[in-house]
Amino acid sequence: MSLRFAGYAALFDRRDAGRDTIRPGAFAATLAARGEPLPLYWQHRPDRRIGWIERAAEDARGLRVIAALDNPAGVAALALKRGAVTGLSFGYRARDFARDGQGRELRAVDLFEVSLVTHPMQHAARVHLIA
């Protein structure tokens, strides 16, 4: 049996630590075109896939994900259960963006992966439910 969680990998209209602001609809095209599940990585490391994103969708707040960890007794699951690692982040390529005086406004992105991370670029991008 896997360990599942839900959370936000991105929040709309909030500037992150890299000075990017993600706009609503930025993930729409890539989510609609995606034919296979997104991988869930540990700290953005492709060599450390720890599970799969079962569902990813935009809502009014941001990109909400539901994920399953492959090994409910593994290091990532233990860190999540203890609350030591609760950040979420995502790997992407910007397809449509504009620069402003403070950074970039991301209007469309290609989404490659979601990661469980110690320090997310958007501080409030977090796991909010573990099951």
One Martini backbone bead per residue (centre of mass of N, CA, C, O) as a GRO file, in nm:
protein
  131
    1MET     BB    1   0.097   0.036   0.021
    2SER     BB    2   0.052   0.366  -0.021
    3LEU     BB    3   0.140   0.699   0.012
    4ARG     BB    4  -0.068   0.984   0.045
    5PHE     BB    5  -0.105   1.321  -0.105
    6ALA     BB    6  -0.178   1.674  -0.064
    7GLY     BB    7  -0.124   1.978  -0.269
    8TYR     BB    8   0.086   2.261  -0.355
    9ALA     BB    9   0.311   2.337  -0.624
   10ALA     BB   10   0.137   2.606  -0.685
   11LEU     BB   11   0.090   2.965  -0.679
   12PHE     BB   12  -0.100   3.222  -0.756
   13ASP     BB   13   0.007   3.551  -0.764
   14ARG     BB   14   0.308   3.473  -0.649
   15ARG     BB   15   0.610   3.552  -0.565
   16ASP     BB   16   0.907   3.407  -0.583
   17ALA     BB   17   1.244   3.354  -0.516
   18GLY     BB   18   1.288   3.387  -0.851
   19ARG     BB   19   1.068   3.610  -0.954
   20ASP     BB   20   0.809   3.444  -1.007
   21THR     BB   21   0.479   3.451  -1.171
   22ILE     BB   22   0.187   3.267  -1.160
   23ARG     BB   23  -0.072   3.216  -1.378
   24PRO     BB   24  -0.365   3.152  -1.456
   25GLY     BB   25  -0.338   2.879  -1.695
   26ALA     BB   26  -0.031   2.783  -1.722
   27PHE     BB   27  -0.112   2.452  -1.712
   28ALA     BB   28  -0.341   2.369  -1.911
   29ALA     BB   29  -0.201   2.251  -2.167
   30THR     BB   30  -0.014   2.038  -2.031
   31LEU     BB   31  -0.246   1.880  -1.891
   32ALA     BB   32  -0.413   1.812  -2.152
   33ALA     BB   33  -0.156   1.663  -2.306
   34ARG     BB   34  -0.115   1.456  -2.099
   35GLY     BB   35  -0.062   1.092  -2.104
   36GLU     BB   36   0.108   1.076  -1.841
   37PRO     BB   37   0.236   1.057  -1.555
   38LEU     BB   38   0.383   1.227  -1.310
   39PRO     BB   39   0.661   1.263  -1.151
   40LEU     BB   40   0.804   1.197  -0.826
   41TYR     BB   41   1.042   1.378  -0.657
   42TRP     BB   42   1.349   1.416  -0.484
   43GLN     BB   43   1.470   1.723  -0.498
   44HIS     BB   44   1.480   1.713  -0.827
   45ARG     BB   45   1.566   1.402  -0.866
   46PRO     BB   46   1.558   1.172  -1.121
   47ASP     BB   47   1.712   0.938  -0.944
   48ARG     BB   48   1.454   1.005  -0.718
   49ARG     BB   49   1.197   0.836  -0.754
   50ILE     BB   50   0.893   0.823  -0.527
   51GLY     BB   51   0.659   0.862  -0.753
   52TRP     BB   52   0.319   0.979  -0.829
   53ILE     BB   53   0.098   1.170  -1.006
   54GLU     BB   54  -0.249   1.132  -1.002
   55ARG     BB   55  -0.317   1.452  -0.969
   56ALA     BB   56  -0.359   1.752  -1.179
   57ALA     BB   57  -0.483   2.087  -1.094
   58GLU     BB   58  -0.655   2.367  -1.140
   59ASP     BB   59  -0.734   2.633  -0.928
   60ALA     BB   60  -0.780   2.926  -0.763
   61ARG     BB   61  -0.486   2.890  -0.618
   62GLY     BB   62  -0.361   2.641  -0.807
   63LEU     BB   63  -0.151   2.358  -0.808
   64ARG     BB   64  -0.308   2.061  -0.754
   65VAL     BB   65  -0.207   1.763  -0.577
   66ILE     BB   66  -0.195   1.402  -0.614
   67ALA     BB   67   0.001   1.159  -0.436
   68ALA     BB   68   0.230   0.870  -0.458
   69LEU     BB   69   0.420   0.666  -0.270
   70ASP     BB   70   0.596   0.377  -0.313
   71ASN     BB   71   0.740   0.400  -0.009
   72PRO     BB   72   0.601   0.402   0.311
   73ALA     BB   73   0.910   0.329   0.451
   74GLY     BB   74   1.071   0.553   0.353
   75VAL     BB   75   1.239   0.844   0.373
   76ALA     BB   76   1.021   1.030   0.251
   77ALA     BB   77   0.785   0.931   0.424
   78LEU     BB   78   0.909   0.995   0.697
   79ALA     BB   79   0.950   1.301   0.650
   80LEU     BB   80   0.651   1.359   0.602
   81LYS     BB   81   0.527   1.245   0.866
   82ARG     BB   82   0.721   1.441   1.051
   83GLY     BB   83   0.751   1.732   0.890
   84ALA     BB   84   1.040   1.783   0.749
   85VAL     BB   85   0.891   1.744   0.456
   86THR     BB   86   0.650   1.982   0.275
   87GLY     BB   87   0.747   2.065   0.008
   88LEU     BB   88   0.667   2.207  -0.316
   89SER     BB   89   0.754   2.144  -0.661
   90PHE     BB   90   0.859   2.230  -1.007
   91GLY     BB   91   0.918   2.123  -1.333
   92TYR     BB   92   1.012   2.349  -1.612
   93ARG     BB   93   0.899   2.533  -1.908
   94ALA     BB   94   0.885   2.830  -2.056
   95ARG     BB   95   0.652   2.953  -2.307
   96ASP     BB   96   0.503   3.205  -2.156
   97PHE     BB   97   0.636   3.538  -2.106
   98ALA     BB   98   0.699   3.821  -1.887
   99ARG     BB   99   0.869   4.107  -1.817
  100ASP     BB  100   0.946   4.281  -1.529
  101GLY     BB  101   1.086   4.472  -1.275
  102GLN     BB  102   1.073   4.184  -1.080
  103GLY     BB  103   1.039   3.971  -1.333
  104ARG     BB  104   0.823   3.701  -1.401
  105GLU     BB  105   0.543   3.613  -1.612
  106LEU     BB  106   0.366   3.316  -1.609
  107ARG     BB  107   0.143   3.179  -1.873
  108ALA     BB  108   0.324   2.925  -1.982
  109VAL     BB  109   0.385   2.572  -1.912
  110ASP     BB  110   0.601   2.299  -1.892
  111LEU     BB  111   0.540   2.000  -1.728
  112PHE     BB  112   0.759   1.743  -1.573
  113GLU     BB  113   0.748   1.781  -1.246
  114VAL     BB  114   0.730   1.676  -0.904
  115SER     BB  115   0.843   1.786  -0.572
  116LEU     BB  116   0.986   1.695  -0.277
  117VAL     BB  117   1.077   1.958  -0.046
  118THR     BB  118   1.238   2.165   0.175
  119HIS     BB  119   1.269   2.436  -0.032
  120PRO     BB  120   1.051   2.624  -0.168
  121MET     BB  121   1.001   2.887  -0.378
  122GLN     BB  122   0.720   2.860  -0.249
  123HIS     BB  123   0.654   2.863   0.071
  124ALA     BB  124   0.328   2.772   0.042
  125ALA     BB  125   0.420   2.510  -0.105
  126ARG     BB  126   0.224   2.240   0.021
  127VAL     BB  127   0.144   2.002   0.221
  128HIS     BB  128  -0.205   1.926   0.358
  129LEU     BB  129  -0.229   1.599   0.310
  130ILE     BB  130  -0.228   1.277   0.476
  131ALA     BB  131  -0.301   0.906   0.386
   0.00000   0.00000   0.00000
